[in-house]
Amino acid sequence: MPTLLDVITIEDLSAYVDGQADSDLVEAVDELNGQDDRCAETVTAFAAQTALMHRAFDPIAREPVPDRLIALVRGHAAGAGED
C-alpha cells in the first residue's frame, strides 16, 4: 500500500509552500508533515528559500518600469503586424 510520501512529489511540496496547491493536496501535505520528518524539513526549507527570494527580489519587482523599456515594447508590438 503506497504511503503519502509515495504520491506527493517535490513539485507538490513547492506548490504547497507557494500557496498554489489545491485543498486536497494541502490536506495531504498537512497530514504528511505530521508523520514524516523529511517532509516537514523539506517544507521548512522551501518556505525559507521562498522568504529569502521575496526579501531579495520584491523591492526590484516593485520598481517602476523605465519609460525607455515601455517605448521599446510598444514599438516592437506596433511593428509585429508588419511583414
C-alpha positions as CSV (number, residue, x, y, z in Angstrom):
1,M,0.0,0.0,0.0
2,P,1.6,3.4,-1.0
3,T,2.2,6.0,1.6
4,L,1.6,9.7,1.2
5,L,5.3,10.1,0.5
6,D,5.0,7.8,-2.5
7,V,2.4,10.1,-4.1
8,I,3.4,13.6,-3.1
9,T,6.2,15.0,-5.2
10,I,8.8,17.7,-4.7
11,E,6.7,19.8,-7.1
12,D,3.6,19.2,-4.9
13,L,5.6,20.4,-1.9
14,S,6.7,23.5,-3.8
15,A,3.1,24.3,-4.8
16,Y,2.1,23.8,-1.2
17,V,4.7,26.3,0.0
18,D,3.8,28.8,-2.8
19,G,0.1,28.7,-1.9
20,Q,-0.7,27.1,-5.3
21,A,-1.9,23.7,-4.1
22,D,-5.5,22.7,-4.2
23,S,-7.3,21.8,-1.0
24,D,-6.8,18.1,-1.3
25,L,-3.1,18.5,-1.7
26,V,-2.9,20.9,1.2
27,E,-4.7,18.4,3.4
28,A,-2.4,15.6,2.3
29,V,0.8,17.6,2.9
30,D,-0.5,18.8,6.3
31,E,-1.1,15.2,7.2
32,L,2.3,14.1,5.9
33,N,4.1,16.9,7.7
34,G,2.9,15.5,11.0
35,Q,4.0,12.0,10.1
36,D,7.3,12.4,8.2
37,D,10.2,14.5,9.4
38,R,11.7,14.6,5.8
39,C,8.5,16.2,4.5
40,A,8.4,18.7,7.3
41,E,12.1,19.6,6.8
42,T,11.6,20.0,3.0
43,V,8.6,22.2,3.5
44,T,10.5,24.3,6.1
45,A,13.5,24.6,3.7
46,F,11.2,25.6,0.8
47,A,9.5,28.2,2.9
48,A,12.8,29.7,4.0
49,Q,14.0,29.8,0.4
50,T,10.8,31.5,-0.7
51,A,11.1,34.1,2.0
52,L,14.7,34.8,1.0
53,M,13.8,35.2,-2.6
54,H,11.0,37.6,-1.7
55,R,13.3,39.7,0.5
56,A,15.9,39.8,-2.3
57,F,13.6,40.4,-5.3
58,D,10.3,42.0,-4.2
59,P,11.9,45.5,-4.0
60,I,13.1,45.2,-7.6
61,A,9.8,43.9,-8.8
62,R,8.0,46.9,-7.3
63,E,10.2,49.4,-9.1
64,P,8.5,51.2,-12.0
65,V,9.3,50.0,-15.5
66,P,11.6,52.6,-17.2
67,D,10.0,54.6,-19.9
68,R,12.6,53.5,-22.4
69,L,11.6,49.9,-22.0
70,I,7.9,50.7,-22.3
71,A,8.6,52.5,-25.5
72,L,10.7,49.6,-26.8
73,V,7.9,47.1,-26.1
74,R,5.3,49.4,-27.6
75,G,7.5,49.9,-30.7
76,H,8.0,46.1,-31.1
77,A,4.3,45.4,-30.6
78,A,3.4,48.0,-33.2
79,G,5.8,46.5,-35.8
80,A,4.7,42.9,-35.1
81,G,1.8,43.1,-37.5
82,E,4.0,44.3,-40.3
83,D,5.6,41.7,-42.7
